[in-house]
Amino acid sequence: MEWKDEAKKRAAYEATKHIKDGMVVGLGTGSTAKYAIERIGMLVSEGYDIVGIPTSKKTEEIARQHGIKIGDINEYDIIDVTIDGADQIDKNLNLIKGGGGALLREKIVASCSKLEIIVADESKLVDKFSFPLPVEVVKFGWRRTEEKLKELGLRPKRRDFVTDNGNYILDCDYDRLEYEMEAKINTLPGVVENGLFINMASFAIIGYRDGSTKIMEARK
């Protein structure tokens, strides 16, 4: 296992220490969140009563394999803790997510969570965003939506992928990405959601190459 995988695993396992018996837990999508699901499955096998709210069909499949009871978000207005990954994390603890294609469900779950814990290895930390911004759009008229994104200064390219919600994802390159773009993008007809997560993370747990794990909080 290379250092990044070890770092992800350490961070994910550390995050699960915030889970208590009887909690409703948001289950993120991606390689780092997968380690958290693995550890939550161990807690269930030890007797914890946990309801998992998955952020993708793939996550639901993995959670069931680990014996985690799956809940419907429509039946739970509050999620106690969500553990999820990120494609990039900036110094203010804002995120780009959606590389795995689950950004819509991830953002819905995050918005309902008391505690949103982001887990990652140190390579995901950046001074400024550079990862292509995923934008989920409906199939109808997606080229027209693409044109509107270009008018905002973005350079979108459709991913060969259909989301769990039956939509397309346009991965957008850019020269500079301001936080205000989250709201601007979401006002465009045809846009369902985008991968900028602004002021949504409670804190991040970062695994480092040297074997350490540190908590990252937003700068004041």
C-alpha positions as CSV (number, residue, x, y, z in Angstrom):
1,M,0.0,0.0,0.0
2,E,1.5,3.3,-1.1
3,W,1.8,6.3,1.3
4,K,-1.3,8.0,0.0
5,D,-3.5,5.0,0.7
6,E,-2.0,4.6,4.2
7,A,-2.6,8.3,4.9
8,K,-6.2,8.1,3.6
9,K,-6.9,5.1,5.8
10,R,-5.4,6.8,8.9
11,A,-7.5,9.9,8.4
12,A,-10.7,8.0,7.7
13,Y,-10.2,5.8,10.8
14,E,-9.5,8.8,12.9
15,A,-12.7,10.4,11.7
16,T,-14.8,7.4,12.8
17,K,-13.9,8.1,16.4
18,H,-16.6,10.8,16.3
19,I,-19.3,8.2,15.7
20,K,-21.3,7.1,18.7
21,D,-23.8,4.2,19.1
22,G,-27.2,5.1,17.8
23,M,-26.1,7.8,15.3
24,V,-27.3,8.5,11.8
25,V,-24.1,8.7,9.7
26,G,-23.6,10.1,6.2
27,L,-21.5,7.9,4.1
28,G,-19.3,9.6,1.5
29,T,-18.2,8.5,-1.9
30,G,-14.6,7.8,-3.1
31,S,-11.4,6.0,-2.1
32,T,-10.9,7.8,1.2
33,A,-14.6,7.5,2.3
34,K,-14.4,3.8,1.5
35,Y,-11.9,3.3,4.4
36,A,-14.4,5.1,6.8
37,I,-17.2,2.7,5.7
38,E,-14.9,-0.2,6.3
39,R,-14.3,1.0,9.9
40,I,-18.0,1.8,10.5
41,G,-18.7,-1.8,9.4
42,M,-16.3,-2.9,12.2
43,L,-18.2,-0.8,14.7
44,V,-21.5,-2.4,13.6
45,S,-20.0,-5.8,14.1
46,E,-19.0,-4.8,17.6
47,G,-22.7,-3.9,18.4
48,Y,-23.1,-0.3,17.3
49,D,-26.6,0.5,16.1
50,I,-25.9,2.8,13.1
51,V,-28.0,4.0,10.2
52,G,-26.0,4.9,7.1
53,I,-27.1,7.5,4.6
54,P,-25.1,6.8,1.4
55,T,-24.2,9.5,-1.1
56,S,-24.1,7.1,-4.1
57,K,-25.3,3.7,-5.3
58,K,-21.7,2.5,-5.1
59,T,-21.4,3.6,-1.5
60,E,-24.7,1.9,-0.6
61,E,-23.4,-1.3,-2.2
62,I,-20.1,-1.1,-0.2
63,A,-22.0,-0.2,3.1
64,R,-24.3,-3.2,2.7
65,Q,-21.3,-5.5,2.2
66,H,-20.0,-4.3,5.5
67,G,-23.3,-4.9,7.3
68,I,-24.3,-1.3,7.7
69,K,-28.1,-0.6,7.9
70,I,-29.1,1.8,5.1
71,G,-31.6,4.6,5.7
72,D,-33.5,6.9,3.4
73,I,-32.5,10.5,3.8
74,N,-36.2,11.5,3.4
75,E,-36.9,9.8,6.8
76,Y,-34.1,11.6,8.7
77,D,-34.1,15.3,8.8
78,I,-30.8,15.4,10.8
79,I,-27.6,13.5,10.1
80,D,-25.3,13.3,13.1
81,V,-22.0,12.9,11.3
82,T,-20.9,12.7,7.7
83,I,-17.5,11.5,6.7
84,D,-16.5,12.3,3.1
85,G,-13.5,13.0,0.9
86,A,-12.6,15.9,-1.4
87,D,-10.7,16.4,-4.6
88,Q,-9.1,19.6,-3.3
89,I,-9.1,21.5,0.0
90,D,-8.0,25.1,0.2
91,K,-6.6,27.0,3.2
92,N,-10.1,28.2,4.2
93,L,-11.4,24.6,4.3
94,N,-13.5,25.1,1.2
95,L,-13.6,22.2,-1.2
96,I,-13.9,20.9,-4.7
97,K,-15.8,17.7,-4.8
98,G,-17.4,15.6,-7.5
99,G,-14.5,13.8,-9.1
100,G,-16.4,10.6,-8.3
101,G,-19.6,11.9,-9.8
102,A,-21.6,12.0,-6.6
103,L,-21.5,15.8,-5.9
104,L,-25.3,16.3,-5.8
105,R,-26.1,13.7,-3.2
106,E,-22.9,14.6,-1.3
107,K,-24.0,18.2,-1.0
108,I,-27.5,17.3,0.0
109,V,-26.2,15.0,2.8
110,A,-23.6,17.6,3.9
111,S,-26.3,20.3,4.1
112,C,-28.3,18.0,6.6
113,S,-25.3,17.1,8.8
114,K,-24.5,18.4,12.2
115,L,-20.9,17.5,11.6
116,E,-19.3,17.3,8.2
117,I,-15.8,15.7,8.5
118,I,-13.6,15.7,5.4
119,V,-10.8,13.1,5.2
120,A,-7.9,13.3,2.8
121,D,-4.2,12.8,2.3
122,E,-2.0,15.8,2.2
123,S,-1.8,15.9,-1.6
124,K,-5.4,17.3,-1.6
125,L,-4.3,20.5,0.1
126,V,-3.9,23.5,-2.2
127,D,-3.3,27.2,-2.0
128,K,-5.8,27.8,-4.8
129,F,-8.1,25.5,-6.7
130,S,-6.9,23.8,-9.9
131,F,-9.0,20.6,-10.1
132,P,-11.6,20.8,-12.9
133,L,-14.9,21.9,-11.3
134,P,-17.7,19.3,-11.9
135,V,-21.1,20.7,-12.7
136,E,-24.1,18.4,-12.8
137,V,-26.6,19.3,-15.6
138,V,-29.8,17.8,-16.9
139,K,-29.5,16.0,-20.3
140,F,-32.2,18.2,-21.9
141,G,-30.4,21.1,-23.6
142,W,-27.1,20.3,-22.0
143,R,-25.2,22.1,-24.8
144,R,-27.1,25.3,-24.1
145,T,-26.1,25.0,-20.5
146,E,-22.6,24.4,-21.6
147,E,-22.7,27.7,-23.5
148,K,-23.9,29.5,-20.4
149,L,-21.0,28.1,-18.4
150,K,-18.6,29.4,-21.1
151,E,-20.1,32.8,-20.7
152,L,-19.0,32.7,-17.0
153,G,-15.4,32.1,-18.1
154,L,-15.4,28.4,-17.6
155,R,-14.2,25.8,-20.1
156,P,-16.6,22.8,-19.8
157,K,-16.1,19.3,-21.2
158,R,-18.8,16.6,-20.9
159,R,-17.6,13.6,-18.9
160,D,-18.5,10.2,-20.4
161,F,-20.6,9.4,-17.4
162,V,-24.2,9.5,-16.2
163,T,-24.8,10.2,-12.5
164,D,-27.0,8.2,-10.2
165,N,-29.6,10.9,-10.8
166,G,-29.6,10.4,-14.6
167,N,-27.7,13.6,-15.4
168,Y,-24.5,14.6,-17.1
169,I,-21.4,16.1,-15.6
170,L,-19.5,18.9,-17.3
171,D,-15.9,19.2,-15.9
172,C,-14.9,22.8,-16.1
173,D,-11.4,24.2,-16.4
174,Y,-10.8,27.8,-15.4
175,D,-8.1,30.4,-14.9
176,R,-9.3,31.4,-11.4
177,L,-12.2,30.1,-9.3
178,E,-13.9,32.5,-6.9
179,Y,-16.1,31.3,-4.1
180,E,-19.0,33.3,-5.6
181,M,-19.1,31.0,-8.6
182,E,-20.9,28.4,-6.6
183,A,-24.1,30.6,-6.5
184,K,-23.6,32.0,-10.0
185,I,-23.3,28.6,-11.6
186,N,-26.4,27.3,-9.8
187,T,-28.6,30.1,-11.2
188,L,-28.1,28.8,-14.8
189,P,-31.0,26.9,-16.3
190,G,-30.1,23.3,-16.6
191,V,-27.6,23.2,-13.8
192,V,-28.5,20.9,-11.0
193,E,-25.5,21.5,-8.7
194,N,-21.8,22.1,-8.8
195,G,-18.8,20.8,-6.9
196,L,-17.8,23.9,-5.0
197,F,-18.5,23.2,-1.3
198,I,-18.2,26.6,0.5
199,N,-18.4,26.8,4.3
200,M,-19.8,23.2,4.5
201,A,-17.0,21.4,6.2
202,S,-16.8,21.4,10.0
203,F,-13.1,20.3,9.9
204,A,-10.8,18.1,7.9
205,I,-8.6,15.2,9.1
206,I,-5.4,15.0,6.9
207,G,-3.1,12.1,6.7
208,Y,0.5,12.9,5.9
209,R,3.4,11.1,4.2
210,D,5.4,11.1,7.4
211,G,2.7,9.0,9.1
212,S,1.1,11.8,11.1
213,T,-2.5,12.8,11.1
214,K,-3.6,16.4,11.8
215,I,-6.9,18.2,12.2
216,M,-7.4,21.2,9.8
217,E,-9.8,24.0,10.7
218,A,-10.9,27.0,8.6
219,R,-8.7,30.0,9.0
220,K,-10.3,32.9,10.9
